[in-house]
């Protein structure tokens, strides 16, 4: 009986250029070895428009497949092996509540421009577009926050408060000019008086993985491995980012390891699959790469080699990821604003 890997290889050979498999860096090695394009959220979003494939299979979490569906050309079918591969952070900002909060914030005549992290639903991206906003990734958050500040009098950054605060630190936005919103009771607990004084309004969401990295993990790592370089993802809490030697997107973390001198010792605060892959890749150079703490994303792990094989063998009858036409139009607009601003 053919292995899952053999089955995947056979389907890829049969479809040729009609099929493209995209994979996020947080996927397991069993998946990454089959992908045609791997990258972080920004890299993968940039690739969609140029893909000629009729079938695009996205190995990641569902909001990524939604973004691909919004950017896909007519007739292109976007698939994901598990539609229940959710992102808890994205679910912290339901579209209806985001719209309610934005309506309230703008109700006093002050223009509040929304900027949503790409880790959000297509419906939220569409809401942001309708309020004049856009999307960002961890790689371009500072560029896009600067862009958003130029579009109005204040910015609502959602859903990740950590990325919002860390980006504000980069841009020199004083903590006194920031406000973390109370969105409970459907937005009924908003303090509109305090919001009217803030330049940056923060949605109280976070990544369930990166928020678990704590300051004591950094100090303990430095004690255990003197001379270690600690680098983290900006979804980590500000105190962790400030204690690290560097912080940046997944691509930043990869490049840092590639550019480090032979014999370097590097601790990385991000999802474990990527850290282990980097450790194996650079071992021959004498680089020691370890996790700041071993944390894995259970939703990314829902994409398995077996599931990918089953999906590929049913491409012709599989239901693709689809969006409401209006959501497609507006979420595409939000994404295109980002791509243009970062071109």
Secondary structure, 3 states (H helix, E strand, C coil): CCCHHHHHHHHHHHHHHHEEEEEECCCCHHHHCCCCEEECHHHHHHHHCCCCCCEEEEECCHHHHHHHHHHCCCCCEEECCCCCCCCHHHHCCCHHHHHHHHHHHHCCCCCEEEEEECCCCHHHHHHHHHCCCEEECCCCHHHHHHHHHCCCCEEEEECEHHHHHHHHHHHCCCHHHEEECCCCHHHCCCCHHHHCCCCEEECCECCCCHHHCCHHHHHHHHHHCCCCEEEECCCCCHHHHHHCCEECCHHHHHHHHHHCCCCCEEEEECCHHHHHHHHHHHHHHCCEEEECCCCCCCCHHHCCHHHHHHHHCCCCCCCCCCCCHHHHHHHHHHHHHHHHHCC
